Amino acid sequence: MDTKIQTVGDAVREFLVHTVLARDVRVVGVSGDPERRTWRAEAEVLVPNLSVKSLGLPLTNEVLERQVYDIQLDENLNVTAYDWHEPTEQ
C-alpha cells in the first residue's frame, strides 16, 4: 500500500508542476476509496504570484505564493478533478 501512496504522490506532483507551474510541491495527505477505486490527495504548493508578475517589475528573485490543492484521481492515477484554496494559518 505504501508504494501505491508514493505513486499517487508522484502523479500529483507531476500534475501540479505541469499544470499550475508549481515550483515546490509537498503532498500532505493521500486517501483511497477502495469501493470507488479512486484517490484523493491534498498538496501544498509554491506557485508564481501572477499579480506581481503582471507588473513587469525587474526582480532578482521570483515572488512565490503558497496555495493548497485538493486533487482527485481515478484508479489509473489520471486527475479527474482539482481545486485550490488559500492555506489556513495554524
C-alpha positions in Angstrom: 0.0 0.0 0.0 2.9 2.4 0.8 4.2 2.1 -2.7 0.8 2.9 -4.2 0.6 6.0 -1.9 4.0 7.1 -3.1 2.9 6.5 -6.7 -0.2 8.7 -6.1 2.0 11.4 -4.6 4.3 11.3 -7.7 1.3 11.6 -10.0 0.1 14.6 -8.0 3.5 16.3 -8.1 3.8 15.8 -11.8 0.3 17.2 -12.5 0.9 20.3 -10.4 4.3 21.1 -11.8 3.0 20.9 -15.4 -0.5 22.3 -14.8 0.0 25.2 -12.4 3.8 25.6 -12.8 4.4 24.7 -9.2 7.9 25.4 -8.1 7.7 23.2 -5.0 5.1 20.5 -4.1 4.5 18.9 -0.7 1.9 16.2 -0.7 0.4 16.4 2.8 -2.3 13.8 2.6 -3.4 10.8 0.5 -6.5 8.7 0.9 -8.1 6.0 -1.2 -11.7 4.9 -1.7 -11.5 1.1 -2.4 -15.2 0.9 -3.2 -15.0 3.6 -5.9 -11.3 2.8 -6.7 -10.3 6.4 -6.6 -7.8 8.5 -4.8 -7.8 11.9 -3.1 -4.7 14.0 -2.3 -4.0 17.3 -0.7 -0.9 19.2 -1.6 0.7 22.5 -0.6 2.5 24.2 -3.5 4.6 27.3 -4.2 3.5 29.0 -7.4 4.5 32.2 -9.1 2.5 35.2 -7.8 0.8 36.3 -11.0 -0.2 39.7 -9.6 3.4 40.6 -9.0 4.5 39.0 -12.3 1.9 41.1 -14.3 3.5 44.3 -13.0 6.6 43.6 -15.1 9.0 44.8 -12.4 12.6 43.8 -12.7 13.0 41.4 -9.8 16.1 39.5 -8.8 14.0 36.6 -7.4 10.7 35.2 -8.4 7.8 36.0 -5.9 6.0 32.9 -4.9 2.8 32.3 -3.0 1.6 29.3 -1.2 -1.6 27.5 -2.2 -3.3 24.3 -1.2 -4.7 21.9 -3.9 -7.2 19.1 -3.5 -6.7 16.6 -6.2 -9.0 13.6 -7.2 -7.6 10.8 -9.3 -9.1 7.7 -10.8 -7.8 4.1 -10.4 -5.3 4.7 -13.3 -4.0 7.9 -11.5 -5.5 10.2 -14.0 -6.6 13.5 -12.5 -10.3 13.8 -12.6 -10.8 17.0 -10.6 -8.8 19.6 -8.8 -9.4 22.7 -6.8 -7.3 25.2 -4.9 -7.8 27.3 -1.8 -5.7 29.6 0.3 -3.9 27.9 3.1 -5.3 28.2 6.6 -2.9 29.6 9.1 -2.4 27.5 12.2 
